Amino acid sequence: MTPTLRLATPADMHAIWQIESQVFGEAIYPDFFFRQAVDLWPDLLLVAEREGQLLGYGLGGVGQQRTQGWLLSLAVLPQARGLGLAEAIIRKLELALRTQGCLQVRLTVDPVNPARRLYERLGYRELTLEPAYFGPGEDRCLLEHELIVPPLQDRE
């Protein structure tokens, strides 16, 4: 059965946090953050699901500049990688951010994270390298992708 993408619900919070913990180890968002995120950005917390099991999630947010969106977190369980879930989640979050008026999406990524290749393939380009973004030894690349606004006839 093919995984489906849907908006997260409060009932998904524990499973999302379990994915977060499994994928990122100790440097993770606290569990309550995801519950608050679904209140703040109800259209920007997506889950990938197959047969009732969550396989991954993606979280977006709108920045202080309302035309700038953020991909705050993206995680896919190791056993579900290679199914195109990360790309599907990113594309759906980009669409949701564009619907909310965002013209760009930004994200930060560890310079050696293999996911960086996916982001670059999807059109994200490096703006800068931020040394010690999260503290000593925690460098991050700031990437940005311009969202293409479809012609009027395609928006209906």
C-alpha positions as a Markdown table, in Angstrom:
| # | Residue | x | y | z |
|---|---|---|---|---|
| 1 | Met | 0.0 | 0.0 | 0.0 |
| 2 | Thr | 1.3 | 3.5 | -1.0 |
| 3 | Pro | 1.9 | 5.9 | 1.9 |
| 4 | Thr | -0.5 | 8.9 | 2.1 |
| 5 | Leu | 0.2 | 12.4 | 3.3 |
| 6 | Arg | -2.3 | 14.2 | 5.6 |
| 7 | Leu | -2.4 | 17.0 | 8.1 |
| 8 | Ala | -1.4 | 16.0 | 11.6 |
| 9 | Thr | -3.9 | 15.8 | 14.4 |
| 10 | Pro | -3.4 | 16.0 | 18.2 |
| 11 | Ala | -3.7 | 12.2 | 18.2 |
| 12 | Asp | -0.5 | 12.0 | 16.1 |
| 13 | Met | 1.7 | 13.9 | 18.6 |
| 14 | His | 3.2 | 10.9 | 20.4 |
| 15 | Ala | 4.1 | 9.1 | 17.1 |
| 16 | Ile | 5.6 | 12.3 | 15.6 |
| 17 | Trp | 7.8 | 12.8 | 18.7 |
| 18 | Gln | 8.8 | 9.1 | 18.5 |
| 19 | Ile | 9.9 | 9.7 | 14.9 |
| 20 | Glu | 11.8 | 12.8 | 15.9 |
| 21 | Ser | 13.6 | 10.9 | 18.7 |
| 22 | Gln | 14.5 | 8.0 | 16.4 |
| 23 | Val | 15.8 | 10.1 | 13.6 |
| 24 | Phe | 17.5 | 12.9 | 15.5 |
| 25 | Gly | 18.6 | 11.3 | 18.7 |
| 26 | Glu | 19.1 | 13.7 | 21.6 |
| 27 | Ala | 19.1 | 17.0 | 19.7 |
| 28 | Ile | 15.3 | 17.2 | 19.2 |
| 29 | Tyr | 12.3 | 19.4 | 19.7 |
| 30 | Pro | 10.5 | 18.6 | 22.9 |
| 31 | Asp | 7.3 | 16.7 | 22.6 |
| 32 | Phe | 5.1 | 19.6 | 23.6 |
| 33 | Phe | 6.5 | 21.7 | 20.7 |
| 34 | Phe | 4.6 | 19.5 | 18.1 |
| 35 | Arg | 1.3 | 20.0 | 20.0 |
| 36 | Gln | 1.8 | 23.7 | 20.0 |
| 37 | Ala | 2.9 | 23.7 | 16.3 |
| 38 | Val | -0.4 | 22.1 | 15.3 |
| 39 | Asp | -2.2 | 24.9 | 17.1 |
| 40 | Leu | 0.0 | 27.6 | 15.5 |
| 41 | Trp | 0.3 | 26.2 | 12.0 |
| 42 | Pro | -2.5 | 23.7 | 11.5 |
| 43 | Asp | -1.9 | 23.5 | 7.7 |
| 44 | Leu | 1.9 | 23.1 | 8.1 |
| 45 | Leu | 2.4 | 19.9 | 10.1 |
| 46 | Leu | 2.1 | 16.9 | 7.8 |
| 47 | Val | 2.5 | 13.2 | 8.4 |
| 48 | Ala | 3.2 | 10.4 | 6.0 |
| 49 | Glu | 1.2 | 7.3 | 6.9 |
| 50 | Arg | 0.8 | 3.7 | 5.7 |
| 51 | Glu | -1.8 | 1.3 | 7.2 |
| 52 | Gly | -2.1 | 3.4 | 10.3 |
| 53 | Gln | 1.6 | 3.8 | 11.0 |
| 54 | Leu | 3.4 | 7.1 | 10.7 |
| 55 | Leu | 6.5 | 6.9 | 8.6 |
| 56 | Gly | 7.6 | 10.5 | 8.7 |
| 57 | Tyr | 6.5 | 14.1 | 9.2 |
| 58 | Gly | 7.3 | 17.6 | 8.0 |
| 59 | Leu | 6.8 | 20.9 | 9.8 |
| 60 | Gly | 6.7 | 24.3 | 8.2 |
| 61 | Gly | 6.2 | 27.8 | 9.6 |
| 62 | Val | 5.7 | 31.3 | 8.4 |
| 63 | Gly | 8.5 | 33.8 | 9.3 |
| 64 | Gln | 8.4 | 37.3 | 10.7 |
| 65 | Gln | 8.5 | 38.4 | 7.1 |
| 66 | Arg | 5.1 | 37.0 | 6.1 |
| 67 | Thr | 6.4 | 36.2 | 2.6 |
| 68 | Gln | 9.1 | 33.9 | 4.0 |
| 69 | Gly | 8.3 | 30.4 | 5.0 |
| 70 | Trp | 10.4 | 27.9 | 6.8 |
| 71 | Leu | 10.9 | 24.1 | 6.7 |
| 72 | Leu | 11.5 | 23.7 | 10.4 |
| 73 | Ser | 11.8 | 19.9 | 10.6 |
| 74 | Leu | 11.6 | 16.9 | 8.3 |
| 75 | Ala | 12.1 | 13.3 | 9.4 |
| 76 | Val | 11.4 | 10.0 | 7.7 |
| 77 | Leu | 12.0 | 6.7 | 9.5 |
| 78 | Pro | 15.0 | 4.8 | 8.2 |
| 79 | Gln | 12.9 | 1.8 | 7.0 |
| 80 | Ala | 10.7 | 4.2 | 4.9 |
| 81 | Arg | 13.5 | 6.0 | 3.1 |
| 82 | Gly | 13.7 | 5.7 | -0.6 |
| 83 | Leu | 9.9 | 5.9 | -1.1 |
| 84 | Gly | 9.9 | 9.6 | -2.1 |
| 85 | Leu | 8.3 | 10.6 | 1.2 |
| 86 | Ala | 10.7 | 13.5 | 2.0 |
| 87 | Glu | 10.2 | 15.0 | -1.4 |
| 88 | Ala | 6.4 | 14.6 | -1.3 |
| 89 | Ile | 6.3 | 16.2 | 2.2 |
| 90 | Ile | 8.5 | 19.1 | 1.1 |
| 91 | Arg | 6.4 | 19.7 | -2.1 |
| 92 | Lys | 3.1 | 19.7 | -0.1 |
| 93 | Leu | 4.6 | 22.0 | 2.6 |
| 94 | Glu | 5.8 | 24.4 | -0.2 |
| 95 | Leu | 2.3 | 24.5 | -1.6 |
| 96 | Ala | 0.7 | 25.2 | 1.8 |
| 97 | Leu | 3.3 | 28.0 | 2.4 |
| 98 | Arg | 2.6 | 29.5 | -1.0 |
| 99 | Thr | -1.1 | 29.4 | -0.2 |
| 100 | Gln | -0.3 | 31.4 | 2.9 |
| 101 | Gly | 1.5 | 34.1 | 0.8 |
| 102 | Cys | 5.1 | 32.9 | 1.2 |
| 103 | Leu | 7.4 | 33.6 | -1.8 |
| 104 | Gln | 10.4 | 31.8 | -0.4 |
| 105 | Val | 11.1 | 28.8 | 1.8 |
| 106 | Arg | 14.2 | 28.6 | 4.0 |
| 107 | Leu | 15.7 | 25.8 | 6.0 |
| 108 | Thr | 18.9 | 25.0 | 7.9 |
| 109 | Val | 20.8 | 21.8 | 7.4 |
| 110 | Asp | 24.0 | 20.3 | 8.7 |
| 111 | Pro | 26.6 | 20.8 | 5.9 |
| 112 | Val | 27.3 | 17.0 | 5.9 |
| 113 | Asn | 23.7 | 15.8 | 6.1 |
| 114 | Pro | 22.9 | 13.7 | 3.0 |
| 115 | Ala | 19.5 | 15.3 | 2.8 |
| 116 | Arg | 21.2 | 18.4 | 1.6 |
| 117 | Arg | 21.5 | 16.8 | -1.9 |
| 118 | Leu | 17.7 | 16.3 | -1.9 |
| 119 | Tyr | 17.2 | 20.0 | -1.0 |
| 120 | Glu | 19.5 | 21.2 | -3.7 |
| 121 | Arg | 17.9 | 18.9 | -6.3 |
| 122 | Leu | 14.6 | 20.5 | -5.4 |
| 123 | Gly | 15.9 | 23.9 | -6.1 |
| 124 | Tyr | 17.2 | 25.1 | -2.7 |
| 125 | Arg | 20.4 | 27.1 | -2.9 |
| 126 | Glu | 22.9 | 28.0 | -0.1 |
| 127 | Leu | 22.6 | 31.5 | 1.2 |
| 128 | Thr | 25.3 | 31.2 | 3.9 |
| 129 | Leu | 27.1 | 28.9 | 6.2 |
| 130 | Glu | 26.2 | 29.7 | 9.8 |
| 131 | Pro | 29.0 | 28.6 | 12.2 |
| 132 | Ala | 27.8 | 27.4 | 15.6 |
| 133 | Tyr | 24.1 | 27.9 | 14.7 |
| 134 | Phe | 23.0 | 25.7 | 17.6 |
| 135 | Gly | 26.3 | 26.1 | 19.5 |
| 136 | Pro | 29.9 | 25.0 | 19.2 |
| 137 | Gly | 30.4 | 22.3 | 16.5 |
| 138 | Glu | 26.8 | 22.8 | 15.2 |
| 139 | Asp | 27.3 | 24.5 | 11.9 |
| 140 | Arg | 24.4 | 24.8 | 9.6 |
| 141 | Cys | 23.9 | 25.8 | 6.0 |
| 142 | Leu | 21.0 | 28.3 | 5.4 |
| 143 | Leu | 19.3 | 27.3 | 2.2 |
| 144 | Glu | 16.5 | 29.1 | 0.3 |
| 145 | His | 14.1 | 28.1 | -2.4 |
| 146 | Glu | 12.0 | 30.6 | -4.4 |
| 147 | Leu | 8.4 | 29.5 | -4.7 |
| 148 | Ile | 6.9 | 29.9 | -8.2 |
| 149 | Val | 3.5 | 31.5 | -8.2 |
| 150 | Pro | 1.4 | 29.8 | -10.8 |
| 151 | Pro | -0.4 | 31.8 | -13.5 |
| 152 | Leu | -3.9 | 32.9 | -12.6 |
| 153 | Gln | -5.6 | 30.3 | -14.8 |
| 154 | Asp | -3.7 | 27.5 | -12.9 |
| 155 | Arg | -4.9 | 28.7 | -9.4 |
| 156 | Glu | -8.5 | 27.8 | -9.8 |
